[in-house]
Amino acid sequence: MIRAENLVKRYNKLLAVNDISIKVEKGEIVGLLGPNGAGKTTTFYMIVGLTKPTSGSIYKDNINITRFPIHKRASFGIAYLPQEPSVFRKLTVYENLLLILSVSGKKMDKGKIRNILDNFEISNIARKRCELLSGGEARKVEIARSLILDPDFLLLDEPFSGIDPKSVSEMKNMISNLKNMGVGILMTDHNVRDALKIIDRAYIISNGSMLFSGSPREITDHIEVKKEFLGNDFSL
């Protein structure tokens, strides 16, 4: 389990995040959603390890990882996929996966790479340089690459950003497959409709505080969530 308890973030006199607590279990998809400027990105980055909380704690199982940098959190089974493209553009898809495996210190298992290529249906582009990939293809490669290290949890920052509707559909299938493999997923995305179609539950942050948490249906039916975030006409 990833557990964040009573997270607070201050920037001088500005209180950006006020007493946020969340948890993510293995084998579930959890959304971290809210209006722009509401504190959800700051909260997400504290859990990722990009931003240090002013107070509060973050745990992986019973290990306090609050002060751990990203690379150390990775060694505890937490993978992070940023919004910005992160593939090595001059390398092929296969070489991208091979590179991550080679620098991880793990056994060089090329069979594992082939299995990941097959499972994520990217074997057909394995020898293609990443600079030639579409946005959707590159995103699939990034997620596949993150599984090389067998993470327990995957933190997804705007996974649907910058890709076409067909690729969004493929991405949702990939994320569902990860859940079925037992990976816990925490995601934040501005594409709220597609996010709500795939998550098991979500936390809604508004004005730096927790507004509501619940299932997609509970969220879309909640009066305050509609007022502050979704709008009265929103429906799934």
C-alpha positions in Angstrom: 0.0 0.0 0.0 1.0 3.6 -0.6 -0.3 5.8 2.1 -0.1 9.6 2.4 -1.1 11.1 5.8 -1.9 14.7 6.6 0.1 16.2 3.8 0.6 20.0 4.0 2.5 22.2 1.6 3.2 25.9 2.1 4.9 28.3 -0.2 5.8 31.2 2.2 2.4 32.4 3.3 0.4 30.4 0.6 -1.2 27.2 1.9 -1.3 25.1 -1.3 -2.2 21.8 0.3 -4.0 21.4 3.6 -4.1 18.1 5.5 -4.6 15.7 2.6 -4.6 11.9 3.3 -5.0 9.2 0.6 -4.1 5.6 0.1 -3.7 3.2 -2.9 -3.8 -0.5 -2.6 -2.2 -3.0 -5.0 -4.6 -4.0 -7.8 -6.7 -0.8 -7.9 -6.8 2.3 -9.9 -7.2 5.5 -8.0 -7.7 9.0 -9.4 -6.4 12.3 -7.9 -8.7 14.9 -9.5 -9.8 18.5 -9.1 -10.0 21.9 -10.7 -6.9 23.6 -12.0 -4.9 25.3 -9.2 -6.7 23.3 -6.6 -3.6 21.5 -5.2 -4.0 18.1 -6.8 -0.7 18.4 -8.8 1.2 19.5 -5.7 -0.2 16.6 -3.8 0.7 14.2 -6.6 4.2 15.5 -6.8 4.7 15.1 -3.1 3.7 11.4 -3.4 6.0 11.0 -6.5 8.9 12.6 -4.7 9.3 15.7 -6.8 8.0 18.1 -4.1 8.9 17.9 -0.4 5.9 18.3 2.0 6.0 21.0 4.6 4.5 18.4 7.0 2.9 15.0 6.8 4.2 11.6 5.9 4.2 9.1 2.9 4.5 5.4 3.4 5.1 2.4 1.2 3.7 -0.4 3.3 5.2 0.4 6.7 8.3 2.2 5.4 8.4 6.0 5.7 9.5 7.2 2.3 8.7 10.9 2.8 12.2 12.1 2.3 13.2 9.6 -0.3 14.1 10.9 -3.8 12.4 9.4 -6.8 15.2 6.9 -7.7 15.1 5.5 -4.1 11.3 5.2 -4.2 11.8 3.2 -7.4 13.8 0.7 -5.4 10.8 0.2 -3.2 8.6 -0.7 -6.1 7.1 2.7 -7.0 7.4 3.7 -10.7 6.6 7.2 -12.0 5.5 8.1 -15.5 5.7 11.9 -16.1 3.5 13.8 -18.5 6.4 14.9 -20.6 7.8 12.4 -23.2 10.5 10.3 -21.6 11.5 7.8 -24.2 15.0 7.9 -25.6 14.2 9.2 -29.0 17.3 8.0 -30.9 16.9 4.5 -29.6 14.5 1.8 -30.8 11.6 0.6 -28.7 13.5 -2.6 -27.9 16.6 -0.6 -27.0 14.6 1.6 -24.6 13.4 -1.4 -22.7 16.9 -3.1 -22.8 18.6 0.1 -21.5 16.3 0.3 -18.4 17.0 -3.4 -17.7 20.7 -3.0 -18.1 21.1 -0.1 -15.7 18.8 -1.6 -13.1 21.3 -4.1 -11.9 18.8 -6.9 -12.5 19.6 -10.1 -14.5 19.6 -9.4 -18.3 16.5 -11.3 -19.3 15.7 -10.6 -22.9 12.8 -13.1 -22.7 11.2 -10.7 -20.2 11.5 -7.9 -22.7 9.9 -10.0 -25.4 7.0 -10.8 -23.1 6.4 -7.2 -22.3 6.5 -6.3 -26.0 3.9 -9.0 -26.7 1.7 -8.2 -23.7 1.5 -4.5 -24.6 1.1 -5.3 -28.3 4.2 -3.3 -29.4 6.2 -6.1 -30.9 5.4 -4.7 -34.3 7.3 -1.5 -33.5 10.1 -3.0 -31.5 12.8 -2.1 -34.0 11.4 1.4 -34.7 13.3 4.4 -33.5 11.2 6.2 -30.9 11.5 9.6 -32.6 9.3 8.1 -35.3 6.5 7.0 -33.0 3.1 8.6 -32.7 2.2 10.1 -29.4 0.0 7.1 -28.5 2.7 4.6 -29.4 5.3 6.5 -27.4 3.0 6.5 -24.4 2.5 2.8 -24.6 6.3 2.3 -24.8 6.7 4.4 -21.7 4.3 2.4 -19.7 5.7 -0.9 -20.9 9.2 0.3 -20.0 8.1 1.1 -16.5 7.2 -2.5 -16.0 10.8 -3.7 -16.6 11.5 -3.3 -12.9 8.4 -5.1 -11.7 6.9 -2.2 -9.7 4.1 -2.7 -7.2 2.7 0.8 -8.0 2.7 3.1 -11.0 2.1 6.8 -10.6 0.7 8.3 -13.9 0.8 12.0 -14.6 -1.7 12.9 -17.3 -1.5 9.6 -19.2 -4.2 10.7 -21.7 -2.5 14.0 -22.5 -1.6 14.7 -26.1 -2.9 11.5 -27.6 -5.9 10.8 -30.0 -9.1 9.2 -28.9 -8.1 5.8 -30.3 -4.9 5.9 -28.3 -6.8 7.0 -25.2 -8.9 3.8 -25.6 -5.8 1.7 -26.0 -4.2 3.4 -23.0 -7.3 2.6 -20.8 -7.0 -1.0 -21.8 -3.3 -1.0 -20.8 -4.0 0.5 -17.5 -6.8 -2.0 -16.8 -4.4 -4.8 -17.7 -1.9 -3.4 -15.2 -4.6 -3.5 -12.5 -5.4 -7.1 -13.4 -1.7 -7.9 -13.0 -1.9 -6.6 -9.4 -0.2 -3.2 -9.9 -1.7 -0.3 -7.9 -2.1 2.8 -10.0 -2.5 6.4 -8.9 -3.3 8.8 -11.8 -4.1 12.4 -12.3 -5.5 13.7 -15.6 -7.5 16.6 -17.0 -9.5 14.2 -19.1 -11.9 13.7 -16.3 -14.5 11.7 -18.2 -12.1 9.0 -19.4 -10.4 8.9 -16.0 -13.7 8.3 -14.3 -14.5 5.5 -16.7 -11.4 3.5 -15.6 -10.7 4.3 -12.0 -12.2 2.3 -9.0 -12.4 5.4 -6.9 -11.0 9.0 -6.7 -10.1 11.8 -4.4 -11.4 15.2 -5.4 -9.2 18.1 -4.2 -10.5 21.7 -4.2 -8.9 24.8 -2.8 -6.1 22.7 -1.4 -8.3 20.5 0.7 -10.1 17.2 0.3 -13.6 17.9 -1.1 -14.8 14.3 -1.5 -13.7 10.8 -2.1 -15.6 7.9 -3.5 -16.5 5.8 -6.5 -17.1 7.4 -10.0 -20.9 7.1 -9.5 -20.7 8.7 -6.0 -18.5 11.5 -7.4 -20.7 12.3 -10.3 -23.8 12.4 -8.1 -22.2 14.6 -5.4 -23.7 18.1 -5.3 -20.6 19.9 -4.1 -18.3 18.1 -6.6 -20.6 19.2 -9.4 -20.7 22.7 -8.1 -16.9 23.0 -7.6 -15.5 20.8 -10.3 -17.7 18.9 -12.8 -20.6 21.2 -13.5 -24.3 20.4 -13.2 -24.6 19.0 -16.7 -21.8 16.4 -16.3 -22.6 12.7 -16.6 -20.8 9.5 -17.5 
